[in-house]
Amino acid sequence: MKYLRKLTWNTHQQVTMATKHPLMASCNFAFKIKYLSLVENQKLLTSFTGTKFSYRKYHTNSPRNYHVTTPMEMSVSQYRSDLKNAKRIIVKLGSAVITREDECGLALGRLASIVEQVSELQNQGKEVMMVTSGAVAFGKQKLHQEIMMSMSMRQTLSSLPAGMDKSLIEPRACAAAGQSGLMSLYEAMFTQYGVRIAQILVTKPDLSHEGSRRNLYSTLNELIRFKIVPILNANDAVAPPPEADKDLAGVISVKDNDSLAARLAVETKSDLLILLSDVNGIYTSPPGTEGARLLHTYSPSIDGVNVVFGGKSRVGLGGMESKVKAATWALDHKTSVVICNGLDENVIRKIMQGKKIGTFFCPTHSLESPVDLQAMKAREASFQLQTLKPSQRADIINKLANSLIDREQEILAANHKDLEAARQAGISAPMLARLILSMPKLRNLAGGLRQIAATSATNVGRVLKRTKLADGMELRQVTAPIGVLLVIFESRPDCLPQVASLAIASGNGLLLKGGKEAYHTNKVLHHLVEEALAMYVPKETVALVSRREDINDLLQMDQYIDLVIPRGSKELVSMIQDKSKGIPVLGHSEGVCHVYVDEAATLDMALRIVKDSKCDYPAACNAMETLLIHKSHVRNDMFDKICDMLKHENVKIHAGPRLASTLKFGPAPTNSLRTEYSDLECTIEVVDDVNEAIAHINKYGSSHTDAIVTENKDVAEYFLHQVDSACVFHNSSTRFSDGYRFGLGAEVGISTSRIHARGPVGVEGLLTTKWLLRGDGQIVEDFSEKGSLKFEHESLSLPEDLEAC
């Protein structure tokens, strides 16, 4: 039986423990030597940390070094967002990345950028190794200059045969001439960032021979221990020609720098391998061919059969097929891999930030498709949804409504998981309030969905205008779906069935991105939507996107997505508006709603409306945030009674500037008159009259919902027409600003913009129009001066039967 040294505390013999276990991270342990079996050592460490460990022997020199691997290390990254946690990283620079277009010399600017990014990682405490090409190109430039000088001298004595070409220079000689210059260049560049480097030249026999291989890995680990970046390259000066594949016992053969980098990544237990090439990643077929699509994620077991490879790189030994094979082998051995375009700016930084750069290798697609595929399928499925009869779309929505009641226990159980996780995470009270579902809430939700279904018969294809252009020519303007919607919402899981129903009723495809705080609830609700859709159309009609990092990519997909609707905080909406490129955004940035208590208001009505507007659901975007009171009420008991009522409801009051100057002992002044509290807090300010109230609202409001409480109808009408908001109410709570309460069944959001839709957006806001012209062979020439026809432009009555359109 083989024996290992027991791991007990001492300062003599050292065992190196590379582990990410929280109890042992970033520690070097020294231990007294005792001999125990492998099994006994495993039990010892398991009892110490509660984690099962595996061992791998690095070399036999004393002191003996063993690698202790936790299950966390043995698992490969499932998501790009995990890559920022990678500790040991190998960056492979392809020949095409660092070589000039003429293949004679290096692209110095590009190489300098890569060195800067690698230095950043090294200085952040990462352990970086580089596998680099470039010696041949550097040497070719050097030898070409020597040949040109030599040719010039000979030409003065005699004529030389034509046809001498720099491409005829022996590559091995180029490699020998270029190695020293390449490393001198790296040395100069890395020195600028205080990073030390070391060169290691390897050949295939070095990895085939056990003793040489052990020495290689021992050298690498020692350099890393001293915070030196090892730069490895195949020794092309003596390397034999590439051989046919001879992978043995699951170990990849080293034929080029791709396979060398993969072999090193696995043997050194690296967390991440970055293969820099001159293409953006893996395509379904060679880039530039018809139908070629970039795969942002690549699962060998799923995508391997769907990829067609082209030729090899313009320089170097490898091509994309070689890279994919090397990456797949590394992935199979628990190393994460990204293949990307090294010609792009800051590509390494972007990978470490989790951005969608190149192709990310993952074991599976985690039950979800890449977002570009989801968007494409949603568009294709939306065309099928549009062909359904209105009664069929209503059937889908009614089935979903029934499922909310029939499966309420399943929904509430999932919601309970989310609530527990949210409380443990310390989520804010307003966000927690939006997250909660209950039986009454589900029943109200189901009722709203049935209302949508009942009114869906005349949504798509409704004739808005009929015009007779001429004899035999009739033009109609009819309603039509927008296409594919992207709705991004935070916390509120009840948004999912509401928005899905509105999209189905309007014939739109839908991509949904919910907040992670509602993960379990959203998953169950989306499954119910899929079950309902399966009656008539593909389930991909409504897709759920679960990863936050996919949002940026979705906002660029204007070829698939037609409208973005964010529902959530001011920060979320602003972020979506800033990052959406070419796709319209429908939404509001915040809900700073006002209630103005006019001079002619009655006390009872003012108390009821103010209380309901603020306290019914303070986390809602239509809750009152600022109360404006006519100056006359400060001198009577109305002001005091309203304040007493708010305090009784545990509402924290902030004073506006004018109120604060009026009261000697009043509430603390507000920090801003534009604050959306989304909680039991509000601002109170005093105004002289309705004109000052209107001016205040138009200046500090968010154009969402504002109300006046007054018995003076003339003042009320003036207020209704002069306040520039999506919803303006008289003697009504601001909480009525809601799609369900407006009779829309539900809302996809509340828009404060002035284009397309404003206020609570129901089905009507998800429709556009198209023009249908029915003729009988007419052409434009028929209506010219010499033609026989004339335009009539006669308005016709609208048909009562939708099918007649």
Secondary structure, 3 states (H helix, E strand, C coil): CCEEECCEEEEEEECCCCCCCCCCCCCCCEEECCEEEHHHHHHHHHHHHCCCCEEEEEECCCCCEEEEECHHHHCCCCCHHHHHHCCEEEEEECHHHHECCCCCCECHHHHHHHHHHHHHHHHCCCEEEEEECCHHHHHHHHHHHHHHHHHHHHHCCCCCCCCCCHHHCCHHHHHHHHHHHHHHHHHHHHHCCCCEEEEEEECHHHHHCHHHHHHHHHHHHHHHHCCEEEEEEECCCCCCCCCCCCCECCECCCCCHHHHHHHHHHHCCCCEEEEEECCCCEECCCCCCCCCCEECEECHHHHHHHCCCCCECCCCCCEHHHHHHHHHHHHHCCCEEEEEECCCCCHHHHHHCCCCCCEEECCCCCCCCCHHHHHHHHHHHHHHHHHCCHHHHHHHHHHHHHHHHHCHHHHHHHHHHHHHHHHHHCCCHHHHHHHCCCHHHHHHHHHHHHHHHHCHHHCCCCEEEEEEEECCEEEEEEEEECCEEEEEECCCCCHHHHHHHHHHHCCCEEEEECCHHHHHHHHHHHHHHHHHHCCCCCHHHEEEECCCCHHHHHCCCCCCCCEEEEECCHHHHHHHHHHCCCCCECCCCCCCEEEEECCCCCHHHHHHHHHHHHHCCCCCCCCEEEEEEEHHHHHCHHHHHHHHHHHHCCCEEEECHHHHHHCCCCCCECCCCCCCCCCCEEEEEEECCHHHHHHHHHHHCCCCEEEEECCCHHHHHHHHHHCCCCEEEECCCHHHCCCCCCCCCCCCEEECCCCCCCEEECHHHHEEEEEEEECCCCCHHHHCCCCCCCCCCEEECCCCCHHHC
